[in-house]
Amino acid sequence: MNRVIINLEALYHNLREIDGMVRGHGAWWSVVSKALCGHEGSLQALQAMGVRSVADSRLDNLEAINRVAPGLEKWYLRLPYLSVVPDVVELADVTLNTEIEVVRALSTEAQRRNRLHHIVLMVEMGDLREGIPIARLVDFYRQVIELPAIHVLGLGAQVACLSGAVPNMDQMTQLLLNRELLELKFHRKLPVVSAGSSISLALILDGRLARGINHLRIGEALFLGTDLYNGGTLPGLRTDGVVLEAEIAELKEKSLVPLGEMVNPTFESHGPDPSADQSQPGQRGYRALLTVGEIDTDVRGLTPLNPEHQVAGGSSDITVVNVGDDPGGLSVGDTIKFRPNYSAFVRAMNDPYIRKELQPPLEELGSFLDNHPGPDLDVPPTLDELQPQPGG
């Protein structure tokens, strides 16, 4: 049986650790839930653990959140585009915006529904993904500030999402200064500066994230414990939050080096240390063929929990693992466990052929939380509390 196991104990631990980091910075955060692909049990578990704000980039996922955890505040991470404006206004509380035509459409739709829609203006700060050029920010803000049914919560920026460039303190200070400029020029507070992601946690720990950055959007570090700035794992976080388990369909002793001429190989040898593969012609060992492949996950992003195992390759439906000179008690029908990276995690969660399992089960989560007391998650400000008000 193939399955993704989400360890709720590890997730709860990471939630509290990250919350402490963010709270220590004087900020609050939204859980980026897009890797869950709308998995209802996981969303319910997050709410039970105390999460109050989530951010997602798929409308179907926001619909799932509304269905099973309707009290959560919802941020739509993908830039809203004109053809989905009605759905965005219906499903999301906050959107990130860079196009005036879209904001006007959001205003029209929000008026039609008699709703208030909150927006964050994304500013280009060097990642070269979405963002309003700073030189055009004042004019953009002037055009949207009085649109009916729209409240501008503040400014935002993407951090190391495309180019990998991490904005330095000078760039972040520039963003904060532009927030102050807008407040002074238009006499209205902009309470939110959302310019942080999982990579920002390392900057917080090093004291290198500008204090005025008061909202972060964090997903990968929560689920996998990843330190996206230094590599490895963030101090205090657990890496066992997600495990991919795949069933062995074949286990045989074979040559470890392919025979014949290599023509357009589709997969390079991959494992925890690819350079350690010193297989020589004629060398033999046991190989396990597993019933997951590239259709199901990112095979290159799988690291076997057993350090003696090495991913040798994969195709659309099969992953091949070298298990050594001795199969170590493994047999057909057993499973091999992997720690996925973020890409492998997302693709496995999005695969309908792989079972998703919570440990402990959702119905036992309440008892688990009662038996593991700890500091409550910080309660973020409500959107009503964050509404811009007239004033200097």
C-alpha positions as CSV (number, residue, x, y, z in Angstrom):
1,M,0.0,0.0,0.0
2,N,1.3,3.4,-0.9
3,R,0.5,6.3,1.5
4,V,1.5,9.7,2.7
5,I,1.7,9.8,6.5
6,I,1.3,13.1,8.2
7,N,2.6,13.0,11.7
8,L,0.3,15.4,13.6
9,E,2.6,15.2,16.7
10,A,5.5,16.6,14.7
11,L,3.2,19.1,13.0
12,Y,1.9,20.4,16.3
13,H,5.5,20.6,17.6
14,N,6.6,22.7,14.6
15,L,3.5,24.9,14.8
16,R,4.3,25.9,18.3
17,E,8.0,26.4,17.6
18,I,7.4,28.5,14.6
19,D,4.7,30.5,16.4
20,G,7.2,31.3,19.1
21,M,9.8,32.5,16.5
22,V,7.2,34.7,14.7
23,R,5.7,36.0,18.0
24,G,9.2,36.9,19.2
25,H,9.7,39.0,16.1
26,G,6.5,40.9,16.9
27,A,4.7,39.4,13.9
28,W,1.9,37.0,13.1
29,W,1.6,34.4,10.3
30,S,-0.6,32.4,8.0
31,V,-0.1,28.7,7.4
32,V,0.5,28.1,3.7
33,S,-1.8,25.1,3.1
34,K,-1.4,24.6,-0.6
35,A,0.9,21.5,-0.2
36,L,-2.1,19.7,1.5
37,C,-4.1,20.0,-1.8
38,G,-7.3,20.5,0.0
39,H,-6.9,17.3,2.2
40,E,-9.9,17.8,4.6
41,G,-8.5,15.9,7.6
42,S,-5.3,17.9,7.6
43,L,-7.2,21.1,7.4
44,Q,-9.4,20.1,10.3
45,A,-6.4,19.1,12.3
46,L,-4.8,22.5,11.7
47,Q,-7.9,24.3,13.0
48,A,-8.0,22.0,16.0
49,M,-4.4,22.8,16.8
50,G,-5.2,26.5,17.0
51,V,-4.5,27.8,13.5
52,R,-6.6,30.8,12.6
53,S,-5.2,32.0,9.3
54,V,-4.3,29.9,6.2
55,A,-3.0,30.9,2.7
56,D,-3.6,28.9,-0.4
57,S,-3.1,29.3,-4.2
58,R,-5.9,27.0,-5.5
59,L,-9.6,28.0,-5.4
60,D,-10.6,24.3,-5.0
61,N,-8.5,24.2,-1.9
62,L,-10.1,27.4,-0.5
63,E,-13.5,25.7,-1.2
64,A,-12.4,22.7,0.9
65,I,-11.3,25.0,3.7
66,N,-14.7,26.8,3.6
67,R,-16.4,23.4,3.7
68,V,-14.6,21.7,6.6
69,A,-13.0,24.7,8.5
70,P,-15.2,27.7,7.8
71,G,-13.9,29.8,10.6
72,L,-10.4,30.1,9.2
73,E,-9.2,33.4,7.7
74,K,-8.3,32.7,4.0
75,W,-5.6,34.4,1.9
76,Y,-5.4,33.7,-1.8
77,L,-1.8,33.5,-2.7
78,R,-2.0,33.3,-6.5
79,L,-2.5,36.7,-8.1
80,P,-6.3,36.9,-8.8
81,Y,-7.1,37.1,-12.5
82,L,-10.1,38.4,-14.2
83,S,-11.9,35.2,-15.1
84,V,-12.0,34.0,-11.5
85,V,-12.8,37.2,-9.7
86,P,-16.3,36.0,-8.7
87,D,-14.9,32.9,-7.1
88,V,-12.1,34.8,-5.4
89,V,-14.4,37.2,-3.7
90,E,-16.7,34.3,-2.6
91,L,-13.9,32.1,-1.2
92,A,-11.0,34.4,-0.1
93,D,-10.9,37.1,2.6
94,V,-7.5,38.6,1.4
95,T,-5.8,38.7,-2.0
96,L,-2.4,39.8,-3.2
97,N,-2.6,42.3,-6.1
98,T,-0.5,44.1,-8.7
99,E,-3.0,44.9,-11.5
100,I,-5.4,47.8,-11.2
101,E,-7.9,46.3,-13.6
102,V,-8.2,43.3,-11.3
103,V,-8.6,45.3,-8.2
104,R,-11.4,47.3,-9.9
105,A,-13.1,44.0,-10.8
106,L,-12.8,42.8,-7.2
107,S,-14.4,46.0,-6.1
108,T,-17.3,45.6,-8.5
109,E,-17.9,41.9,-7.5
110,A,-17.5,42.7,-3.7
111,Q,-20.1,45.5,-4.1
112,R,-22.5,43.1,-5.9
113,R,-22.2,40.6,-3.1
114,N,-22.3,43.3,-0.4
115,R,-19.0,42.1,1.0
116,L,-15.8,43.8,2.0
117,H,-12.7,42.5,0.3
118,H,-9.2,43.0,1.7
119,I,-6.1,43.4,-0.5
120,V,-2.4,43.6,-0.1
121,L,-0.4,45.5,-2.7
122,M,2.6,43.4,-3.7
123,V,5.8,45.4,-4.4
124,E,8.7,44.3,-6.5
125,M,11.7,43.9,-4.2
126,G,14.2,41.9,-6.3
127,D,12.7,38.4,-6.7
128,L,11.4,39.4,-10.1
129,R,8.1,37.6,-9.7
130,E,4.9,39.6,-9.1
131,G,5.2,43.1,-7.8
132,I,4.4,46.7,-8.5
133,P,7.6,48.8,-9.2
134,I,8.3,51.1,-6.4
135,A,8.3,54.1,-8.7
136,R,4.6,53.4,-9.6
137,L,3.4,52.5,-6.1
138,V,2.0,55.9,-5.1
139,D,0.0,56.2,-8.3
140,F,-1.3,52.7,-7.9
141,Y,-2.3,53.3,-4.3
142,R,-4.1,56.5,-5.2
143,Q,-6.2,54.6,-7.7
144,V,-7.3,51.8,-5.4
145,I,-7.6,53.5,-2.0
146,E,-11.1,54.9,-2.5
147,L,-12.6,51.9,-4.5
148,P,-15.8,50.8,-2.8
149,A,-15.8,47.5,-1.0
150,I,-12.0,47.3,-1.0
151,H,-9.7,47.8,2.0
152,V,-6.0,48.0,1.5
153,L,-4.5,46.2,4.4
154,G,-0.9,47.0,3.5
155,L,2.1,46.1,1.4
156,G,3.7,42.8,0.6
157,A,6.6,41.2,-1.2
158,Q,7.7,37.8,-2.4
159,V,10.9,36.5,-0.9
160,A,13.2,34.0,-2.7
161,C,10.2,32.4,-4.5
162,L,11.5,32.6,-8.1
163,S,15.1,33.8,-8.4
164,G,16.2,32.7,-4.9
165,A,17.3,36.3,-4.2
166,V,16.8,37.0,-0.5
167,P,16.0,40.7,0.1
168,N,18.6,42.3,2.4
169,M,17.9,44.7,5.3
170,D,18.2,47.7,3.0
171,Q,15.5,46.4,0.6
172,M,13.2,45.6,3.5
173,T,13.8,49.0,5.0
174,Q,12.9,50.5,1.7
175,L,9.6,48.6,1.7
176,L,8.9,49.9,5.2
177,L,9.8,53.4,4.2
178,N,7.4,53.3,1.3
179,R,4.7,52.1,3.7
180,E,5.4,55.2,5.8
181,L,5.3,57.4,2.8
182,L,1.9,56.2,1.8
183,E,0.6,56.6,5.3
184,L,1.8,60.2,5.5
185,K,0.7,61.1,2.0
186,F,-2.8,59.7,2.2
187,H,-3.4,59.9,6.0
188,R,-4.4,56.3,6.4
189,K,-2.7,53.5,8.3
190,L,-1.4,50.4,6.5
191,P,-1.1,47.9,9.3
192,V,0.2,44.9,7.4
193,V,3.6,44.4,5.8
194,S,3.6,40.8,4.5
195,A,7.1,40.1,3.3
196,G,8.2,36.8,4.7
197,S,8.0,33.1,4.0
198,S,9.7,29.9,5.4
199,I,13.1,31.4,4.4
200,S,12.5,34.3,6.8
201,L,12.6,32.1,9.9
202,A,16.3,31.8,9.6
203,L,16.6,35.5,9.3
204,I,14.5,36.0,12.4
205,L,16.7,33.6,14.4
206,D,19.8,35.6,13.2
207,G,18.2,38.9,13.9
208,R,18.3,39.9,10.3
209,L,14.6,40.4,9.4
210,A,13.5,44.0,9.7
211,R,11.2,44.5,12.7
212,G,8.5,46.2,10.7
213,I,7.8,43.0,8.7
214,N,4.8,41.9,10.7
215,H,3.2,39.1,8.6
216,L,4.7,35.9,7.2
217,R,3.3,33.1,5.0
218,I,4.9,29.8,6.1
219,G,4.4,26.3,4.7
220,E,7.5,24.3,4.0
221,A,9.2,24.8,7.3
222,L,6.0,23.8,9.1
223,F,5.5,20.5,7.3
224,L,9.2,19.5,6.7
225,G,11.3,21.6,9.1
226,T,13.4,22.9,6.2
227,D,15.9,25.7,6.7
228,L,15.6,27.3,3.2
229,Y,18.4,29.9,3.9
230,N,21.2,27.8,5.3
231,G,20.1,24.3,4.2
232,G,19.3,21.4,6.5
233,T,16.8,21.8,9.3
234,L,15.8,24.9,11.3
235,P,16.8,24.7,15.0
236,G,14.1,23.2,17.1
237,L,12.0,21.9,14.2
238,R,11.2,18.3,13.4
239,T,11.7,16.7,10.0
240,D,9.4,13.7,10.5
241,G,6.2,15.6,9.8
242,V,5.7,13.8,6.4
243,V,6.6,10.3,5.3
244,L,5.9,8.7,1.9
245,E,5.6,4.9,2.2
246,A,5.7,2.8,-1.0
247,E,5.1,-0.9,-1.5
248,I,7.7,-3.3,-3.0
249,A,6.4,-5.0,-6.1
250,E,9.7,-6.8,-6.9
251,L,12.8,-7.5,-4.9
252,K,15.6,-9.3,-6.7
253,E,19.4,-9.5,-6.8
254,K,20.6,-7.8,-10.0
255,S,23.5,-6.1,-11.7
256,L,23.8,-2.5,-10.4
257,V,25.2,-1.2,-13.8
258,P,22.9,-1.3,-16.9
259,L,24.0,-3.4,-19.8
260,G,24.3,-2.0,-23.4
261,E,24.7,1.4,-24.8
262,M,23.1,4.3,-22.9
263,V,20.9,6.4,-25.1
264,N,19.1,9.4,-23.7
265,P,18.9,8.3,-20.1
266,T,15.7,9.6,-18.5
267,F,16.9,9.6,-14.9
268,E,20.2,10.2,-13.2
269,S,21.4,8.2,-10.2
270,H,20.0,9.9,-7.1
271,G,20.2,9.3,-3.4
272,P,21.2,11.0,-0.2
273,D,24.8,11.2,-1.6
274,P,24.8,10.6,-5.4
275,S,28.6,10.8,-5.5
276,A,28.7,7.7,-3.3
277,D,27.5,5.5,-6.0
278,Q,30.7,3.7,-7.0
279,S,29.0,0.7,-8.7
280,Q,31.3,-1.1,-11.1
281,P,30.5,-3.3,-14.2
282,G,29.5,-6.7,-12.9
283,Q,28.7,-5.5,-9.4
284,R,25.5,-7.0,-8.0
285,G,23.0,-6.1,-5.2
286,Y,19.4,-6.2,-4.3
287,R,17.0,-3.9,-6.0
288,A,13.5,-3.1,-4.9
289,L,10.9,-1.9,-7.5
290,L,8.3,0.3,-5.8
291,T,4.8,1.1,-6.9
292,V,5.2,4.9,-7.1
293,G,6.8,6.9,-9.9
294,E,7.0,10.3,-11.5
295,I,3.3,10.4,-12.1
296,D,2.8,10.1,-8.3
297,T,5.6,12.3,-6.9
298,D,9.0,13.9,-7.6
299,V,11.2,10.8,-7.4
300,R,14.4,13.0,-7.2
301,G,13.0,14.5,-4.0
302,L,12.7,11.3,-2.1
303,T,15.3,10.4,0.6
304,P,15.0,6.9,2.1
305,L,14.8,6.8,5.8
306,N,17.2,3.9,5.8
307,P,20.6,5.4,5.1
308,E,21.7,2.1,3.5
309,H,19.1,2.5,0.8
310,Q,19.7,4.6,-2.3
311,V,17.2,5.7,-5.0
312,A,18.7,4.4,-8.3
313,G,16.1,5.8,-10.7
314,G,12.5,6.0,-11.6
315,S,10.0,6.1,-14.4
316,S,6.4,7.1,-14.7
317,D,5.1,4.3,-12.5
318,I,8.1,2.8,-10.8
319,T,10.9,3.9,-8.4
320,V,14.0,1.7,-8.1
321,V,15.9,1.5,-4.8
322,N,19.2,-0.2,-4.2
323,V,18.9,-1.9,-0.8
324,G,22.4,-3.3,-0.5
325,D,24.0,-6.7,-0.6
326,D,21.4,-8.1,1.8
327,P,17.7,-7.1,1.7
328,G,17.7,-6.9,5.4
329,G,14.5,-8.9,5.9
330,L,12.5,-7.0,3.3
331,S,10.2,-9.0,1.0
332,V,7.6,-8.3,-1.7
333,G,4.6,-6.6,-0.1
334,D,6.7,-4.7,2.5
335,T,7.2,-1.0,2.2
336,I,10.1,1.4,2.1
337,K,9.7,4.8,3.7
338,F,11.0,8.1,2.4
339,R,11.3,11.7,3.6
340,P,10.1,13.9,0.7
341,N,11.3,17.3,-0.1
342,Y,8.6,20.0,-0.7
343,S,8.1,19.1,-4.4
344,A,7.8,15.4,-3.7
345,F,5.3,16.2,-0.9
346,V,3.1,18.4,-3.0
347,R,2.9,16.0,-5.9
348,A,2.2,13.0,-3.6
349,M,-0.6,14.9,-1.9
350,N,-2.1,15.8,-5.3
351,D,-2.0,12.2,-6.5
352,P,-5.4,10.5,-6.1
353,Y,-3.8,7.1,-6.2
354,I,-1.8,7.6,-3.0
355,R,-3.7,7.2,0.3
356,K,-3.3,10.0,2.9
357,E,-3.2,9.1,6.5
358,L,-3.1,11.2,9.7
359,Q,-1.2,9.8,12.8
360,P,-2.8,10.0,15.3
361,P,-6.1,9.7,13.5
362,L,-8.2,12.9,13.5
363,E,-10.8,11.4,15.9
364,E,-7.9,10.9,18.4
365,L,-6.4,14.4,18.0
366,G,-8.4,16.0,20.8
367,S,-7.1,13.5,23.3
368,F,-3.6,13.9,22.0
369,L,-3.8,17.7,22.4
370,D,-5.2,17.3,25.9
371,N,-2.3,15.1,26.9
372,H,0.3,17.4,25.3
373,P,-0.3,20.8,26.9
374,G,1.8,23.7,25.7
375,P,1.6,27.4,24.9
376,D,-1.4,28.3,22.8
377,L,-0.8,29.7,19.4
378,D,-0.8,33.4,19.2
379,V,-4.2,34.8,18.2
380,P,-3.7,36.9,15.1
381,P,-5.5,40.2,14.7
382,T,-8.8,39.9,12.9
383,L,-9.4,41.5,9.6
384,D,-11.8,43.9,11.2
385,E,-9.1,45.0,13.6
386,L,-6.7,45.5,10.7
387,Q,-9.0,47.6,8.6
388,P,-7.2,50.9,7.6
389,Q,-8.6,53.8,9.5
390,P,-8.3,57.5,8.8
391,G,-5.4,59.0,10.6
392,G,-1.7,59.9,10.3
